[in-house]
């Protein structure tokens, strides 16, 4: 049985601490019952540091709406964020379909408290129309799941802040970043993690407060 590897990354420059957890445990370990410890809400100053770090870069949704990245898509919610591109024929559709399973298991918690954000790292070709069609094909075209594109420099900036940037978009990282923006608790999940385990971890984050 593999042990869970914990990677702690300190963003010292802006005073923001984010715990990134790389999960490689067996399903039985991941699905063991646990209770999330209550965490204090972040202070206004910490919230401002989080906004400054993740940035309010302007991006475009699959509906063609312009949004501020942190304030409009992350703030106030538990979120799962991943990188994808619509012409991908391998990992991207598979990961999106896995996340649709997570969404179904979350039930009424999805769309209000817990949200998904998928960012295209091929924004030149991934127009809002292309993202809408991709979401439709993958069963992900619904309220609470935002697909983002935009100016390439802006998209690259955001993806870099998430720690998911690669120079070649076809070789992008498939890890999923999950977090509770109300408490500042973040984890990075391996894409081969069982969807039931992701559901559990998202619910635990939501229970923190």
N, C-alpha and C positions, 0 to 999 in steps of 0.2 A: 504494500500500500504506500503510495507516495504521500509525503508530508506537505501540508499547506505552506507555501512560501509567502512571507510577508515582506513587502517592499515599502519602506517608509521614505517618502520624499518630502523634504522640507523646502518650501518656497520662501527662503529667508528674505529675499529682496523686498517682498511686499508683506511680510509678516503673516502669511497665510499658510497654515499647516493642513496638508491633505494626506490622508492615509490611503495609499493605493495598494489594494490586495490582489495579488496574482494567484488565482485559484487553480490548483492542479490535483486536488484531493479526489478520492473515489466518491461515487455518488452516495454511498452509505454514510460517509463522514459528512458530506455537505448537507444531507437531508436530516441530520440529527437534530432533534428539537432544541431550540435555544430561545432565550428571552433577551430582547434588545434592552440594554441599560438606558434609562432616561438620560437625555443629554440636554444641556442648557441651550436655549436659542442663541444664535450668534448676536453679538452686540451690533448696534448701528455702525460703529467704526469697523468691525470685522466684515459686516455686509458690504460696506463701501470698498474695503480692500479686495473682497471677492469680486465685486463688479469691476474694479480696476484691473484685476488680474485676468479674469476671463474675457473682459472687455464688452462694451456695448457696440461692437462692430455691427454695421448695418448689413443684414443678409436678406435674402428673398425666399419666401416659402413656396411650396408647391402650388399655392393659390395665387401667387404673384404679389403677395403682400410683403411690404418692407418691415422688418422687425429688428429690434435691438437684441443682440444675442443673449446677453445675461438677463437683462430686465424683462424681456418679453417671452423667452423660452425656458429659462431655468429658474429664475427667482421665485421663491415661495413654494416650490414643489420638490418631490422626490423624482429624479430623472434617470433615464438610461440613455446614454449617448453613444452612437457608433458612427463610423465613417464608411461610405459606400460609393459606388458609381453605377449608373443604370445599365451600361453596356457590359458589365461584369457577367460572366456566365458560370461562375463557380461559387466563391465564398459569399458574395453579397446577397444573392437570392436565398441561399441556404440560411444565412444568418438572419435575414429579414423574416423568413418563414418560421425560424425558431422563436424569434421575438413575438410573432403573432400567437404562438402557443403560450408564451409568457403572458401576453395581453389577455388572452381568454381566461387563464387561470386567476388573474388578478380581479376579474369580475368588475364590480362597481367601483373599486378603487382606481381603476384605470380611467384616465381622461380628466379626472378632477385632481386627486391628490398625486397620483403617479402618472408621469408623462414620458413619452419617448421622443428623442430627437435624432434624426439621421441626416448627416451632413455629406453632401457630394464632394469628393475631392477631384472631380472632373467637371468643374463648373462651366467651362467653356462650352461643353456639349450638353450638359445636364441643365436644360431650361426648366422652368416651372412645369411646362407641359410634359416634358420627359419624366420628371419626378412624379407627376400625377399618374402617368401611365404605369410607371414602375410600381408605385404603391397599389394601384388597382390590381395589377397582375399578381402581386404578392399577398393580397388580402390585408393591406396595411393602410388603406385609404379611409381613415376615420378620425373623428375628433379625438384629440389627445396625442396624436402622432404627427409631428412636424418634420417635414423634409426641407432641407435648406440648401440653397445654392447662392451664387452672387459673383462679385468681382473676384478673380482668382487670387489676387494679393490679399484681399480681405478674408477669403475662405482659408487660405494657407495660414494666415495669422491666427485665426480661431483654432484650427486643427493643431497648430503648434502649441498653443496654450493648453490644449487637452492632452498633450504628450502623445499624439497619434499621427504626427506628420511624417511622411516619407516623400522623397524627391520624385519618385516614380509613382504616379497614382495607381498603377496596376499592381504595385507591390505594397499597398497600404496595409496598416496594422488592423487586424480584425477584432481586437480586444474591445470590450464594452466598458465604458466608464459609467458607474452608477453613483448617485450621491443624493444627500438630503441637503438642499440649500438653506434650510431653516437652522440646521445645526452645524453645517460645514463639514460633515462627515462624507468622505468619498472613497470609493473602492474601484479597482480595475479588475475586470473579470475576463478570464480566458474564454475564447469563443466555443471551446469544446465542453464547457461546463453544462451539465444537464439543465434543461430549462426549468425543472422543478426547483433546483437549487437557486436559480436566479430569482424565481418568484419569491422564495423564502427570504432571500437577502433584501429584495426590494420592500417586502412587507416589514422586515425588521427595521429597515431605515425609516419607513413611514411611522413605525411605532415609537421611534425615538422622540418624536414631538414635532 
